[in-house]
């Protein structure tokens, strides 16, 4: 699978690195507006692997603990009255 990223350079061949996109329409409009050359960079996707995850917060951890009980019915609690006001 290939990935195409559009970048830009000026008339002298200097790279314009402030912005890039994968959207050809946006890239074309940006190049025309700023009088830049439009460059298509094609990369072959070979593999990806998450090496670290910093997205979980303390709130997420609390929710994960609650999720441990998903699908488990709560215990049945039956209160009885023995006729003497004791439950």
C-alpha positions as CSV (number, residue, x, y, z in Angstrom):
1,X,0.0,0.0,0.0
2,X,1.4,3.4,-0.9
3,X,0.8,6.7,0.9
4,X,1.0,10.0,-1.0
5,X,1.9,13.2,0.9
6,X,1.8,16.6,-1.0
7,X,4.5,19.1,-0.2
8,X,5.7,22.3,-1.8
9,X,8.7,24.2,-3.0
10,X,9.3,27.7,-4.3
11,X,10.5,28.5,-7.8
12,X,14.2,28.2,-6.7
13,X,13.6,24.6,-5.5
14,X,13.6,25.6,-1.8
15,X,11.4,23.3,0.3
16,X,8.4,24.9,1.9
17,X,7.9,22.8,5.1
18,X,5.3,24.7,7.0
19,X,2.4,22.6,5.8
20,X,1.7,19.2,4.0
21,X,-1.4,17.3,3.3
22,X,-2.7,14.1,1.8
23,X,-5.6,15.9,0.1
24,X,-4.8,16.7,-3.5
25,X,-7.4,19.4,-3.8
26,X,-6.2,21.3,-0.7
27,X,-2.6,20.9,-1.9
28,X,-3.4,22.3,-5.4
29,X,-5.3,25.3,-4.0
30,X,-2.5,26.0,-1.5
31,X,0.2,25.9,-4.2
32,X,-1.7,28.2,-6.5
33,X,-2.5,30.7,-3.7
34,X,1.2,30.9,-2.5
35,X,2.8,30.5,-6.0
36,X,4.6,27.3,-5.1
37,X,5.4,24.0,-6.9
38,X,3.3,21.1,-5.9
39,X,5.3,18.0,-5.1
40,X,3.8,14.5,-4.6
41,X,5.8,12.3,-2.3
42,X,4.9,8.6,-2.5
43,X,5.8,6.2,0.3
44,X,5.4,2.5,0.4
45,X,3.7,1.4,3.7
46,X,5.4,-1.7,5.0
47,X,4.5,-1.9,8.7
48,X,3.4,0.1,11.8
49,X,3.6,-0.7,15.4
50,X,2.5,1.2,18.5
51,X,5.5,1.4,20.8
52,X,4.1,3.6,23.6
53,X,0.6,4.8,24.5
54,X,0.0,8.0,26.5
55,X,-3.7,8.4,25.8
56,X,-5.1,6.9,29.0
57,X,-6.1,9.2,31.8
58,X,-7.0,8.4,35.4
59,X,-10.7,8.7,34.5
60,X,-10.2,6.1,31.8
61,X,-8.6,3.7,34.4
62,X,-11.7,4.2,36.6
63,X,-14.0,3.3,33.7
64,X,-11.9,0.3,32.9
65,X,-12.4,-1.0,36.4
66,X,-16.2,-0.6,36.0
67,X,-16.0,-2.4,32.7
68,X,-14.8,-5.5,34.5
69,X,-18.3,-6.1,35.6
70,X,-19.9,-5.7,32.2
71,X,-22.1,-8.7,31.3
72,X,-22.2,-9.9,34.9
73,X,-25.5,-9.8,36.7
74,X,-25.4,-8.0,40.1
75,X,-26.0,-10.3,43.1
76,X,-29.7,-10.8,44.0
77,X,-30.4,-9.2,47.3
78,X,-33.7,-10.0,49.0
79,X,-34.8,-8.3,52.1
80,X,-37.1,-10.1,54.3
81,X,-39.2,-9.0,57.3
82,X,-39.5,-11.4,60.2
83,X,-42.6,-9.7,61.5
84,X,-40.8,-8.1,64.4
85,X,-39.5,-5.1,62.5
86,X,-36.1,-6.8,61.8
87,X,-35.1,-6.9,58.2
